[in-house]
Amino acid sequence: MKEDVYVNDFAKFLLHTNEKRVLQSEIEKIIVKKKINSLLDIGAGNGLLSIPLSKKVNQYLAIEPKVSYARILRNAGLEVIQEEFPIKINKMFEMVLLSHSIPYSINKYNLFIENAWKLVKQNGILLIITYRGKEDNWTQLMDYLGASFIDRDHTVFKNMLETLSSFGNLQLNTVFSSVKTDNIEDMIEALSFVFSNGKQERKKEFFLFNSKLHQFLNKFCKTAEGYIFQFQHIFISTKKNNHLIS
């Protein structure tokens, strides 16, 4: 099953990254600063981030399409809708969170964002977290490999910012997470998940670059303790002011 492949590959990636801890810390700072009491988590994932975040607010709702992830969240006592977003929800929230859950298909991301915005309460915030848009080890690696989709992602990121700017003023902040491995093969395996997003044909394509991957990682990511690869996470927040309510 496709879901099983994604879940298994993501689990391998998580063994080597501090991503969830980094994101949790930054999101919790925003929840405290903005005094957020209700949170809609779209694409809530496997619980490593969503379960601790749910404890920071009085009202929490997760939207998670993957059966196994939704089961984990329910077993933790969370309210979960197991469906693909966008869907109809008869509630509004002080924060709507899209953490690495926006589809990058050109015909989907605007609809996704616009529907998420409708669920933000007056004076609440839409918080989007994405890898894309700025230089980090990943974009450097893709340039090194000659992979073509980086230009597409930059275009999508620019268009996404234009859509969000039509809602109100944007605040952007960047934080870094790291993937750390003892050996180069574990690093390549971890990075193959990011490249493929759980799609096996894409994963096979990634491994065709094996020689160049070794060259890049040995040149730019090798340390005395192993290998370290950094990702930038861009936090984009938009506040729903009175005169901007749609």
Phi and psi restraints in degrees (value plus and minus 20) as a CYANA .aco file:
   2 LYS   PHI     -80.9   -40.9
   2 LYS   PSI     -60.5   -20.5
   3 GLU   PHI     -82.3   -42.3
   3 GLU   PSI     -61.6   -21.6
   4 ASP   PHI     -81.8   -41.8
   4 ASP   PSI     -60.8   -20.8
   5 VAL   PHI     -81.9   -41.9
   5 VAL   PSI     -67.3   -27.3
   6 TYR   PHI     -80.0   -40.0
   6 TYR   PSI     -69.3   -29.3
   7 VAL   PHI     -79.9   -39.9
   7 VAL   PSI     -64.2   -24.2
   8 ASN   PHI     -86.5   -46.5
   8 ASN   PSI     -63.7   -23.7
   9 ASP   PHI     -87.9   -47.9
   9 ASP   PSI     -57.5   -17.5
  10 PHE   PHI     -85.9   -45.9
  10 PHE   PSI     -59.0   -19.0
  11 ALA   PHI     -80.8   -40.8
  11 ALA   PSI     -59.2   -19.2
  12 LYS   PHI     -85.2   -45.2
  12 LYS   PSI     -60.7   -20.7
  13 PHE   PHI     -80.9   -40.9
  13 PHE   PSI     -63.4   -23.4
  14 LEU   PHI     -85.8   -45.8
  14 LEU   PSI     -42.5    -2.5
  15 LEU   PHI     -82.3   -42.3
  15 LEU   PSI     -42.8    -2.8
  16 HIS   PHI    -138.4   -98.4
  16 HIS   PSI     -15.4    24.6
  17 THR   PHI    -144.5  -104.5
  17 THR   PSI     131.1   171.1
  18 ASN   PHI    -119.1   -79.1
  18 ASN   PSI      -2.6    37.4
  19 GLU   PHI     -74.4   -34.4
  19 GLU   PSI     -69.5   -29.5
  20 LYS   PHI     -82.9   -42.9
  20 LYS   PSI     -59.9   -19.9
  21 ARG   PHI     -86.6   -46.6
  21 ARG   PSI     -60.6   -20.6
  22 VAL   PHI     -83.7   -43.7
  22 VAL   PSI     -67.6   -27.6
  23 LEU   PHI     -86.0   -46.0
  23 LEU   PSI     -61.6   -21.6
  24 GLN   PHI     -78.4   -38.4
  24 GLN   PSI     -66.6   -26.6
  25 SER   PHI     -79.5   -39.5
  25 SER   PSI     -65.3   -25.3
  26 GLU   PHI     -90.3   -50.3
  26 GLU   PSI     -60.7   -20.7
  27 ILE   PHI     -86.7   -46.7
  27 ILE   PSI     -60.3   -20.3
  28 GLU   PHI     -83.2   -43.2
  28 GLU   PSI     -55.0   -15.0
  29 LYS   PHI     -80.6   -40.6
  29 LYS   PSI     -61.1   -21.1
  30 ILE   PHI     -88.9   -48.9
  30 ILE   PSI     -61.7   -21.7
  31 ILE   PHI     -78.6   -38.6
  31 ILE   PSI     -64.0   -24.0
  32 VAL   PHI     -88.6   -48.6
  32 VAL   PSI     -67.4   -27.4
  33 LYS   PHI     -81.7   -41.7
  33 LYS   PSI     -62.0   -22.0
  34 LYS   PHI    -110.2   -70.2
  34 LYS   PSI     -21.2    18.8
  35 LYS   PHI      35.6    75.6
  35 LYS   PSI      30.7    70.7
  36 ILE   PHI     -97.2   -57.2
  36 ILE   PSI     108.4   148.4
  37 ASN   PHI    -131.5   -91.5
  37 ASN   PSI     -38.6     1.4
  38 SER   PHI    -152.8  -112.8
  38 SER   PSI     117.8   157.8
  39 LEU   PHI    -157.4  -117.4
  39 LEU   PSI     106.2   146.2
  40 LEU   PHI    -123.9   -83.9
  40 LEU   PSI      99.8   139.8
  41 ASP   PHI    -129.5   -89.5
  41 ASP   PSI      81.6   121.6
  42 ILE   PHI    -112.6   -72.6
  42 ILE   PSI      96.6   136.6
  43 GLY   PHI      61.4   101.4
  43 GLY   PSI      33.5    73.5
  44 ALA   PHI     -88.6   -48.6
  44 ALA   PSI     -42.4    -2.4
  45 GLY   PHI      60.0   100.0
  45 GLY   PSI    -169.9  -129.9
  46 ASN   PHI    -113.5   -73.5
  46 ASN   PSI     -12.9    27.1
  47 GLY   PHI      79.5   119.5
  47 GLY   PSI     -38.2     1.8
  48 LEU   PHI     -82.0   -42.0
  48 LEU   PSI     -53.1   -13.1
  49 LEU   PHI    -119.7   -79.7
  49 LEU   PSI     -63.7   -23.7
  50 SER   PHI     -89.3   -49.3
  50 SER   PSI     -58.6   -18.6
  51 ILE   PHI     -84.2   -44.2
  51 ILE   PSI     -69.8   -29.8
  52 PRO   PHI     -84.3   -44.3
  52 PRO   PSI     -53.7   -13.7
  53 LEU   PHI     -85.9   -45.9
  53 LEU   PSI     -56.7   -16.7
  54 SER   PHI     -81.2   -41.2
  54 SER   PSI     -47.1    -7.1
  55 LYS   PHI     -99.2   -59.2
  55 LYS   PSI     -28.4    11.6
  56 LYS   PHI    -114.5   -74.5
  56 LYS   PSI     -24.3    15.7
  57 VAL   PHI    -150.7  -110.7
  57 VAL   PSI     143.8   183.8
  58 ASN   PHI    -103.1   -63.1
  58 ASN   PSI     -51.5   -11.5
  59 GLN   PHI    -149.0  -109.0
  59 GLN   PSI     106.0   146.0
  60 TYR   PHI    -156.2  -116.2
  60 TYR   PSI     115.3   155.3
  61 LEU   PHI    -154.7  -114.7
  61 LEU   PSI     109.6   149.6
  62 ALA   PHI    -125.5   -85.5
  62 ALA   PSI     118.7   158.7
  63 ILE   PHI    -134.1   -94.1
  63 ILE   PSI      98.5   138.5
  64 GLU   PHI    -166.1  -126.1
  64 GLU   PSI      94.5   134.5
  65 PRO   PHI     -96.5   -56.5
  65 PRO   PSI     -44.8    -4.8
  66 LYS   PHI     -95.6   -55.6
  66 LYS   PSI     108.8   148.8
  67 VAL   PHI     -79.0   -39.0
  67 VAL   PSI     -68.3   -28.3
  68 SER   PHI     -86.8   -46.8
  68 SER   PSI     -58.2   -18.2
  69 TYR   PHI     -89.6   -49.6
  69 TYR   PSI     -62.3   -22.3
  70 ALA   PHI     -80.5   -40.5
  70 ALA   PSI     -57.1   -17.1
  71 ARG   PHI     -83.6   -43.6
  71 ARG   PSI     -62.6   -22.6
  72 ILE   PHI     -80.0   -40.0
  72 ILE   PSI     -64.4   -24.4
  73 LEU   PHI     -85.4   -45.4
  73 LEU   PSI     -62.3   -22.3
  74 ARG   PHI     -84.4   -44.4
  74 ARG   PSI     -61.0   -21.0
  75 ASN   PHI     -83.7   -43.7
  75 ASN   PSI     -43.4    -3.4
  76 ALA   PHI    -106.7   -66.7
  76 ALA   PSI     -18.1    21.9
  77 GLY   PHI      69.3   109.3
  77 GLY   PSI      -6.2    33.8
  78 LEU   PHI    -108.8   -68.8
  78 LEU   PSI     131.7   171.7
  79 GLU   PHI    -100.5   -60.5
  79 GLU   PSI     105.7   145.7
  80 VAL   PHI    -154.1  -114.1
  80 VAL   PSI     116.3   156.3
  81 ILE   PHI    -128.0   -88.0
  81 ILE   PSI      97.0   137.0
  82 GLN   PHI    -114.2   -74.2
  82 GLN   PSI      62.1   102.1
  83 GLU   PHI    -171.4  -131.4
  83 GLU   PSI     144.5   184.5
  84 GLU   PHI     -99.9   -59.9
  84 GLU   PSI     114.8   154.8
  85 PHE   PHI    -104.9   -64.9
  85 PHE   PSI     126.5   166.5
  86 PRO   PHI     -99.9   -59.9
  86 PRO   PSI     124.1   164.1
  87 ILE   PHI    -160.8  -120.8
  87 ILE   PSI     144.6   184.6
  88 LYS   PHI    -100.9   -60.9
  88 LYS   PSI     108.1   148.1
  89 ILE   PHI    -150.8  -110.8
  89 ILE   PSI     111.9   151.9
  90 ASN   PHI    -115.9   -75.9
  90 ASN   PSI      10.1    50.1
  91 LYS   PHI    -153.8  -113.8
  91 LYS   PSI     141.5   181.5
  92 MET   PHI    -146.6  -106.6
  92 MET   PSI     137.9   177.9
  93 PHE   PHI    -154.7  -114.7
  93 PHE   PSI     132.2   172.2
  94 GLU   PHI     -91.3   -51.3
  94 GLU   PSI     -47.0    -7.0
  95 MET   PHI    -156.8  -116.8
  95 MET   PSI     112.2   152.2
  96 VAL   PHI    -133.0   -93.0
  96 VAL   PSI     102.1   142.1
  97 LEU   PHI    -129.8   -89.8
  97 LEU   PSI     108.0   148.0
  98 LEU   PHI    -142.3  -102.3
  98 LEU   PSI      70.1   110.1
  99 SER   PHI    -119.1   -79.1
  99 SER   PSI      82.9   122.9
 100 HIS   PHI      32.7    72.7
 100 HIS   PSI      20.1    60.1
 101 SER   PHI    -143.7  -103.7
 101 SER   PSI     -20.5    19.5
 102 ILE   PHI     -96.1   -56.1
 102 ILE   PSI     109.8   149.8
 103 PRO   PHI     -90.8   -50.8
 103 PRO   PSI     117.6   157.6
 104 TYR   PHI    -115.8   -75.8
 104 TYR   PSI      -5.0    35.0
 105 SER   PHI     -91.8   -51.8
 105 SER   PSI     112.4   152.4
 106 ILE   PHI     -79.3   -39.3
 106 ILE   PSI     -47.1    -7.1
 107 ASN   PHI    -117.0   -77.0
 107 ASN   PSI     -11.1    28.9
 108 LYS   PHI    -141.2  -101.2
 108 LYS   PSI     -54.1   -14.1
 109 TYR   PHI     -89.3   -49.3
 109 TYR   PSI     -54.6   -14.6
 110 ASN   PHI     -85.9   -45.9
 110 ASN   PSI     -63.8   -23.8
 111 LEU   PHI     -81.0   -41.0
 111 LEU   PSI     -60.4   -20.4
 112 PHE   PHI     -79.7   -39.7
 112 PHE   PSI     -70.6   -30.6
 113 ILE   PHI     -86.1   -46.1
 113 ILE   PSI     -64.7   -24.7
 114 GLU   PHI     -82.4   -42.4
 114 GLU   PSI     -58.8   -18.8
 115 ASN   PHI     -92.1   -52.1
 115 ASN   PSI     -54.2   -14.2
 116 ALA   PHI     -85.0   -45.0
 116 ALA   PSI     -60.0   -20.0
 117 TRP   PHI     -81.4   -41.4
 117 TRP   PSI     -56.2   -16.2
 118 LYS   PHI     -84.0   -44.0
 118 LYS   PSI     -39.3     0.7
 119 LEU   PHI    -115.5   -75.5
 119 LEU   PSI     -17.8    22.2
 120 VAL   PHI    -106.7   -66.7
 120 VAL   PSI     109.5   149.5
 121 LYS   PHI     -88.2   -48.2
 121 LYS   PSI     140.9   180.9
 122 GLN   PHI     -74.9   -34.9
 122 GLN   PSI     110.2   150.2
 123 ASN   PHI      49.0    89.0
 123 ASN   PSI     -12.3    27.7
 124 GLY   PHI    -106.1   -66.1
 124 GLY   PSI    -198.4  -158.4
 125 ILE   PHI    -151.6  -111.6
 125 ILE   PSI     126.4   166.4
 126 LEU   PHI    -119.4   -79.4
 126 LEU   PSI     103.4   143.4
 127 LEU   PHI    -137.6   -97.6
 127 LEU   PSI      98.1   138.1
 128 ILE   PHI    -132.9   -92.9
 128 ILE   PSI     114.3   154.3
 129 ILE   PHI    -141.5  -101.5
 129 ILE   PSI     108.3   148.3
 130 THR   PHI    -164.2  -124.2
 130 THR   PSI     135.4   175.4
 131 TYR   PHI     -97.6   -57.6
 131 TYR   PSI     -48.9    -8.9
 132 ARG   PHI     -99.6   -59.6
 132 ARG   PSI     141.1   181.1
 133 GLY   PHI      90.1   130.1
 133 GLY   PSI     -45.1    -5.1
 134 LYS   PHI    -153.8  -113.8
 134 LYS   PSI     146.4   186.4
 135 GLU   PHI     -96.3   -56.3
 135 GLU   PSI     116.2   156.2
 136 ASP   PHI    -173.8  -133.8
 136 ASP   PSI    -191.7  -151.7
 137 ASN   PHI     -77.2   -37.2
 137 ASN   PSI     -54.1   -14.1
 138 TRP   PHI     -86.3   -46.3
 138 TRP   PSI     -69.1   -29.1
 139 THR   PHI     -85.7   -45.7
 139 THR   PSI     -53.8   -13.8
 140 GLN   PHI     -83.6   -43.6
 140 GLN   PSI     -61.5   -21.5
 141 LEU   PHI     -85.5   -45.5
 141 LEU   PSI     -63.9   -23.9
 142 MET   PHI     -82.7   -42.7
 142 MET   PSI     -59.8   -19.8
 143 ASP   PHI     -81.7   -41.7
 143 ASP   PSI     -60.3   -20.3
 144 TYR   PHI     -85.1   -45.1
 144 TYR   PSI     -58.3   -18.3
 145 LEU   PHI    -100.3   -60.3
 145 LEU   PSI     -38.4     1.6
 146 GLY   PHI      60.7   100.7
 146 GLY   PSI       0.0    40.0
 147 ALA   PHI     -90.1   -50.1
 147 ALA   PSI     119.1   159.1
 148 SER   PHI    -111.8   -71.8
 148 SER   PSI     -34.4     5.6
 149 PHE   PHI     -99.9   -59.9
 149 PHE   PSI     -27.4    12.6
 150 ILE   PHI     -82.1   -42.1
 150 ILE   PSI     -61.5   -21.5
 151 ASP   PHI     -81.1   -41.1
 151 ASP   PSI     -59.8   -19.8
 152 ARG   PHI     -82.7   -42.7
 152 ARG   PSI     -64.0   -24.0
 153 ASP   PHI     -83.7   -43.7
 153 ASP   PSI     -58.8   -18.8
 154 HIS   PHI     -84.4   -44.4
 154 HIS   PSI     -58.3   -18.3
 155 THR   PHI     -85.0   -45.0
 155 THR   PSI     -64.0   -24.0
 156 VAL   PHI     -82.1   -42.1
 156 VAL   PSI     -62.6   -22.6
 157 PHE   PHI     -81.7   -41.7
 157 PHE   PSI     -64.1   -24.1
 158 LYS   PHI     -82.3   -42.3
 158 LYS   PSI     -64.8   -24.8
 159 ASN   PHI     -84.7   -44.7
 159 ASN   PSI     -57.1   -17.1
 160 MET   PHI     -83.4   -43.4
 160 MET   PSI     -62.0   -22.0
 161 LEU   PHI     -83.6   -43.6
 161 LEU   PSI     -57.0   -17.0
 162 GLU   PHI     -84.0   -44.0
 162 GLU   PSI     -61.3   -21.3
 163 THR   PHI     -83.5   -43.5
 163 THR   PSI     -66.3   -26.3
 164 LEU   PHI     -85.6   -45.6
 164 LEU   PSI     -55.3   -15.3
 165 SER   PHI     -83.8   -43.8
 165 SER   PSI     -47.4    -7.4
 166 SER   PHI     -90.8   -50.8
 166 SER   PSI     -38.3     1.7
 167 PHE   PHI    -103.0   -63.0
 167 PHE   PSI     -53.6   -13.6
 168 GLY   PHI     143.9   183.9
 168 GLY   PSI    -193.4  -153.4
 169 ASN   PHI     -87.3   -47.3
 169 ASN   PSI     122.1   162.1
 170 LEU   PHI    -124.2   -84.2
 170 LEU   PSI     125.1   165.1
 171 GLN   PHI    -137.7   -97.7
 171 GLN   PSI     106.9   146.9
 172 LEU   PHI    -137.2   -97.2
 172 LEU   PSI     116.5   156.5
 173 ASN   PHI    -162.0  -122.0
 173 ASN   PSI     125.8   165.8
 174 THR   PHI    -140.9  -100.9
 174 THR   PSI     112.4   152.4
 175 VAL   PHI    -147.3  -107.3
 175 VAL   PSI     139.5   179.5
 176 PHE   PHI    -135.5   -95.5
 176 PHE   PSI     119.7   159.7
 177 SER   PHI    -139.0   -99.0
 177 SER   PSI     144.8   184.8
 178 SER   PHI    -150.8  -110.8
 178 SER   PSI     122.4   162.4
 179 VAL   PHI    -122.2   -82.2
 179 VAL   PSI     106.0   146.0
 180 LYS   PHI    -146.1  -106.1
 180 LYS   PSI     111.0   151.0
 181 THR   PHI    -156.8  -116.8
 181 THR   PSI     136.6   176.6
 182 ASP   PHI     -96.1   -56.1
 182 ASP   PSI     -49.6    -9.6
 183 ASN   PHI    -156.3  -116.3
 183 ASN   PSI     145.4   185.4
 184 ILE   PHI     -92.1   -52.1
 184 ILE   PSI     -52.0   -12.0
 185 GLU   PHI     -87.5   -47.5
 185 GLU   PSI     -58.7   -18.7
 186 ASP   PHI     -84.9   -44.9
 186 ASP   PSI     -56.7   -16.7
 187 MET   PHI     -85.6   -45.6
 187 MET   PSI     -64.9   -24.9
 188 ILE   PHI     -82.2   -42.2
 188 ILE   PSI     -60.1   -20.1
 189 GLU   PHI     -82.5   -42.5
 189 GLU   PSI     -63.6   -23.6
 190 ALA   PHI     -83.5   -43.5
 190 ALA   PSI     -64.8   -24.8
 191 LEU   PHI     -89.7   -49.7
 191 LEU   PSI     -45.2    -5.2
 192 SER   PHI     -82.9   -42.9
 192 SER   PSI     -49.4    -9.4
 193 PHE   PHI     -86.7   -46.7
 193 PHE   PSI     -62.9   -22.9
 194 VAL   PHI     -83.3   -43.3
 194 VAL   PSI     -61.1   -21.1
 195 PHE   PHI     -86.5   -46.5
 195 PHE   PSI     -61.2   -21.2
 196 SER   PHI    -114.7   -74.7
 196 SER   PSI     -43.8    -3.8
 197 ASN   PHI      32.0    72.0
 197 ASN   PSI      17.7    57.7
 198 GLY   PHI      65.4   105.4
 198 GLY   PSI     -19.7    20.3
 199 LYS   PHI    -109.6   -69.6
 199 LYS   PSI     100.2   140.2
 200 GLN   PHI     -85.9   -45.9
 200 GLN   PSI     -54.5   -14.5
 201 GLU   PHI     -84.6   -44.6
 201 GLU   PSI     -59.7   -19.7
 202 ARG   PHI     -86.1   -46.1
 202 ARG   PSI     -57.0   -17.0
 203 LYS   PHI     -84.1   -44.1
 203 LYS   PSI     -63.0   -23.0
 204 LYS   PHI     -81.3   -41.3
 204 LYS   PSI     -59.5   -19.5
 205 GLU   PHI     -81.5   -41.5
 205 GLU   PSI     -60.5   -20.5
 206 PHE   PHI     -81.0   -41.0
 206 PHE   PSI     -63.4   -23.4
 207 PHE   PHI     -90.1   -50.1
 207 PHE   PSI     -34.6     5.4
 208 LEU   PHI     -86.6   -46.6
 208 LEU   PSI     -40.3    -0.3
 209 PHE   PHI    -108.9   -68.9
 209 PHE   PSI      -3.7    36.3
 210 ASN   PHI     -70.5   -30.5
 210 ASN   PSI     -65.4   -25.4
 211 SER   PHI     -82.9   -42.9
 211 SER   PSI     -66.5   -26.5
 212 LYS   PHI     -87.1   -47.1
 212 LYS   PSI     -55.0   -15.0
 213 LEU   PHI     -81.0   -41.0
 213 LEU   PSI     -64.8   -24.8
 214 HIS   PHI     -81.4   -41.4
 214 HIS   PSI     -63.2   -23.2
 215 GLN   PHI     -81.0   -41.0
 215 GLN   PSI     -69.0   -29.0
 216 PHE   PHI     -82.8   -42.8
 216 PHE   PSI     -69.7   -29.7
 217 LEU   PHI     -85.4   -45.4
 217 LEU   PSI     -58.4   -18.4
 218 ASN   PHI     -89.9   -49.9
 218 ASN   PSI     -50.0   -10.0
 219 LYS   PHI    -101.5   -61.5
 219 LYS   PSI     -59.8   -19.8
 220 PHE   PHI    -133.9   -93.9
 220 PHE   PSI     -38.0     2.0
 221 CYS   PHI    -143.3  -103.3
 221 CYS   PSI     -23.0    17.0
 222 LYS   PHI    -100.0   -60.0
 222 LYS   PSI     115.0   155.0
 223 THR   PHI    -149.9  -109.9
 223 THR   PSI     157.0   197.0
 224 ALA   PHI     -85.1   -45.1
 224 ALA   PSI     -45.5    -5.5
 225 GLU   PHI    -116.4   -76.4
 225 GLU   PSI     -25.8    14.2
 226 GLY   PHI     122.1   162.1
 226 GLY   PSI    -151.1  -111.1
 227 TYR   PHI    -148.1  -108.1
 227 TYR   PSI     118.1   158.1
 228 ILE   PHI    -149.6  -109.6
 228 ILE   PSI     109.5   149.5
 229 PHE   PHI    -149.1  -109.1
 229 PHE   PSI     105.2   145.2
 230 GLN   PHI    -122.8   -82.8
 230 GLN   PSI     121.7   161.7
 231 PHE   PHI    -139.1   -99.1
 231 PHE   PSI     120.1   160.1
 232 GLN   PHI    -112.2   -72.2
 232 GLN   PSI     115.6   155.6
 233 HIS   PHI    -134.0   -94.0
 233 HIS   PSI     100.8   140.8
 234 ILE   PHI    -118.2   -78.2
 234 ILE   PSI      99.5   139.5
 235 PHE   PHI    -113.6   -73.6
 235 PHE   PSI     100.6   140.6
 236 ILE   PHI    -140.1  -100.1
 236 ILE   PSI      97.7   137.7
 237 SER   PHI    -141.5  -101.5
 237 SER   PSI     123.0   163.0
 238 THR   PHI    -153.2  -113.2
 238 THR   PSI     108.0   148.0
 239 LYS   PHI    -114.6   -74.6
 239 LYS   PSI     117.4   157.4
 240 LYS   PHI    -109.0   -69.0
 240 LYS   PSI      78.7   118.7
 241 ASN   PHI    -104.2   -64.2
 241 ASN   PSI     142.5   182.5
 242 ASN   PHI     -71.1   -31.1
 242 ASN   PSI     -69.2   -29.2
 243 HIS   PHI     -99.2   -59.2
 243 HIS   PSI     -21.0    19.0
 244 LEU   PHI    -131.4   -91.4
 244 LEU   PSI     -14.7    25.3
 245 ILE   PHI     -86.2   -46.2
 245 ILE   PSI     110.8   150.8
